[in-house]
Amino acid sequence: MVKRKVIYKIISYSIILAIFCFLSKTLFENWQKVKNYDFSFNYFYLILSFILVILSIIVLFFIWNRILRIIEPNKKISYFKAVQIVAYSWFGRYLPGKVWMFLGRIYLGEKSGLNKKVLTISVIYEIILSVASAFLFALIFLGISFGAKAPNFYILSLVAVFIGFLFVHPKVFNFIFNFILSKFKKTEVPLNSFLTYWNIVEIVFYYFIAYALNGTAFFFLIKSLVYLPFCDIMGVIGLFNLASVLGTIALFAPSGIGVREGVLVIFLQFYFPIGIAVSISLISRIWATLSEVIIFVCVYLYSKLTKI
């Protein structure tokens, strides 16, 4: 078992290192073109991008608390306490396996008086719905954006919507939910703990808001560096969310490091030369991490000042 874990870590880190070596090599080979590129730095768009990405993360915090309140309406925590719990456990996603963020949330939630089983159910709901919503959202936006050039993308959007509504139907979703839970916890969730169809649709809608804010933030990050017409906003929103969710499901990559950057480079080449695409993808990692640090610091300082 120990050997298997060591081998898994070696392979995981090797893949991440290989991706960054490739990106670094590509950037180095195209450095002259990058240096001579017509950059147009815009402070307003940069600040706007930070505001939007921070708002998107706050919406994600709200969603988890909303799931908790639906599952256990009689035992509630304040919205700030929910933000505090998620913010303190957030950086666990940078550790291998990505489970530490959720385990940390369960641990901190228990310390706040919440039931461990309810916390576990809420976390699994969050994992499944966030990933499913991100795929659905990204495919819809990419389908609409590229449909004019390739009509098959319109069909892709329609198929994504159909599959999405089928997936969130309780008979399908609850079966998948219990199947996953049985693999990890060797138990099933009673029917009264399940979200209803409209609860699930509501949560997916909230995720769509978060992903729209996140993708728009990325669009304005690009606009703060280089010229990009507003007509490309839907495509950029779609590709950023697709890259993000692919990074999320890549369990070997902490916080999707390497995977998200690689996918971004592939798609950003529709808009920019490869050297610029690599530069934007690497800058976006620093930008996203800095946004998370800002939220953590603000939550920490506010909790100390108010003694919450």
N, C-alpha and C positions, 0 to 999 in steps of 0.2 A: 504493500500500500504506500509506504514512504517513497519507494523507488518510483512508483507510478506518478506520484505527486511531483517529484523532482524532475522527471522526464517531461511531464506536462508543462511545468514552469519554464524549463529550458526551451521547449518547442514554442511556447507562447511568446517569450521574450525574444526569441530568434526571429519570429514572424514580424513582431513590432519593429525590431531593429532593422530587419531587411527592408520594410516599407520606408522607414525614415532614411535609410542609406540611399534607397532609390530616389526619394524626393530630394535629398541633399545633392545627389549626383546630377539630377535633372536641373536643379536650381543653379548649380555651379556651371554646368555646360551652357546654360542660357542666361548667365549673369549679365553679359554685355547687352542683350536685348532688354532685360529687366531694367538695367541701369538707364537705358536710353528711352524707356517707355514714357509716355505722356501721362504722368501721375497728376492728380488734381486734388490735393488734400483739402478736406472740408470739415472744420471743427463742429459745425452744427449737426451734420449727418452723423458724425462720430458720437457725439453726446446723445443724440436721438437713438442711436443703435444700442447704447448702454442702457438707456431708460427702458426701451422696449424689451430687451433680453431680461432685465431684472424683473419687469412686470410679468413676463412669461414664466419665470421661475416661481414668483409669488403665486400665480394662478395654479401651478403644479402643487404647491404647498396647500392651497385651498382645497384642491380636488381630494387629496388624501383625507383631510379633515371631513369633507363632505361624505366620503365613503364611510368613514367611522361613524358619523352621525346617523346615517341611514341604517347601518348594521346594528348599532347600539344607541337608540334615541334617548334612553333613560340615563346614560352616563356620558356627559359631554365635557370636552375641554374647550377652553377659549381658543379663538382663532390664532391669537399670538402664541399661545402655548404650543399649538400644532406647528406653527411656523418655526418656533424655537427647536422643537424636537427634530423636525426635518432638516433644518439648517445645521444643527450640531452633528447629525448623522450623515449629512450630504457627502462629505469628502471620503466616506467609506467606499464610494463608487470608484475611487482611484486605486483601490487595493485589488489584487488579483481575485477573480471569481465574482466580484460585484455584490456578493451577498452581505458584506459587512455593513453597507448602508442600511439595508433592511433589518438586519439583526440589531444594529444600533438603534434603529427606530423602535423596534419592539422592546428593547431594554429600557430606553428612556420613557416610552409610553407606559410601561409597567410601573416605573418610578413615579409617574404622574397619576397612578391609581386606575389605569385602564386594564381590562382583562386581556391576558396573553393570547387566548384563542381568538378574541375579536381583533386584536392587533395583527395576528398572523393572517386571518382571513382578509383583512383590509389591505395588507401588503401584497397578497397574491392577486387580489382583484386589481390593485394598482399596476402590478407588473403586466398582467394579461391585457388589461384595457389600454394601458399606455402604448404598448407595442402594437396592438391591433389598430388602435386609432391612428397612430403615426403612419403605418403602412397605408391605411385607407386614405388618410389626408394627403399623403405624398403622391399616391397614384392618381387621385382626383385632380390635384393641381398640375401634375406633369401631363396628364391626359388632356386637360383643357389648354395648357400652354403650347404643347407640341402638336395638338390635334389639327391645327391649320396646315402644318407642314406634312404631317403623316396622319391621315384619318383613322388609322388603327389605334391611335392614342385615345380618340374619343370612345372607341369601343372598350378600351382598357378602363377608362373612367367609369363607364356604365357597369362593366363587370365588377369593378371594385366596389361600387355602391351596392350592387345586388348581394355580393358576398358579405359585405359589411353588415347589412341589415339581417342577413341570414345568420351570421355569426353571433350577433348580440341577442338573438331570440333565446329566451330562457332554456328551451329544450336542448338547444345546441350548446349554448354557453355554459350552462350548469353541468352538462356532461363533461365538457372539456375541463372545467374548473375542478370538479371532483376527481377526475382522472389524474390531473397534475398534483393535487393535494395528496391523493392516496400514495403517490410515488415518493413523496417527501415526508409525510406525516403519518402514513398508514391509517388514515381516518377519513371519514366523509363529513361533509357539512350538512346539518339539518336544513330542511327546506325553508324554515322561517328565517334562516341567516342569509339566504340568497337575495340578491338585488332583483327587483322586478324588471320587466322589459323596459318600462319607461325610466326607471332609475338608471339602467345601463345606457339608454339613449341620452339621458341628461348628462352623465359622466363623459360620454364620448363627445358630446357637444362642448363641454368645458375643455376637454383636451384639444379640440379643434381650435378653440380660442387661444390656448397656450401655444400651440404650434404655429398659428397664424402670426402671433406676436413674435415668436422666436425666428421664424423665417423672414419676416419683415425687418427685424433687427439685423439679420445677416445681410439683407439687401442694402440697408443703409450703411452697414459697415463697408461694403464694397464701394458704395457711392462716395464714401468719405475718402477713398483712396484713388479710385479711377472713375472714368465716365462709364455709366451704365444706364440706358434709357428705362423709363418707368414701365414701358410695355413689356419688359422682361421680368417684372416682379413676380408673377405667378410661377414662372419656370424656376426662378431662383429659390422661392419659398419651398416649392416641391422638392427640388434637388437637395436642399439643405436638410430638410426633414427626413428624406430617404437616407442620406448619408448618416444622419444622427441615429436613426433607428437601427441601421445595419451595424453601426458601432456599438449600440446597446446590446444587440443579440450576440455579438462576438464576445463570448464569455472570457476568452483568453486575453482580451485587451481592456485593461482598466480604464473606465470612462470612455471606451471606444478609441483610445489613443492609437493613432496609426491607421486604423480602419476608416474612421470618419474622414481623415485627411486624404487618404488614398481615393476614396469614392468621390470626394469633392473635386479632386484634381481631374478625374475622369469626366465629370459632368461640366465643370467650369471651362473645359476646352471648347464647349459649344459657344462660349462668349469671349474667351481670351486666349492668347498664346499660352503654351504650356508653362513657361517660366512665370508668368503672372498668375496662372492658376495655382501653381505650387506656393507662390508667395502668399496669396490670399488664404489658402487652406491653413498654412502655418500660422499666419497672423490671427486667424479666427480661433485657433486653439488658445492662444494667449489671451485674446479678447474674452472668450467664454469663461476661462479660469479666473480672470481678473473680476468678472461680473459676480461669480460665485463667492470670491473672497470679499467683495464689497458687501454682499448680502450678509455673509457670516459676521463680519465686523459690526455692521449696523445692528443686527439682532443681538449680538453679544453686548454691545455698549448699551443698548436700550434696556436689556434685561438687568444689567448691573445698576443703571440709573433708577429704574423703577422697582428693583429688587423682586422681579417676577421669577 
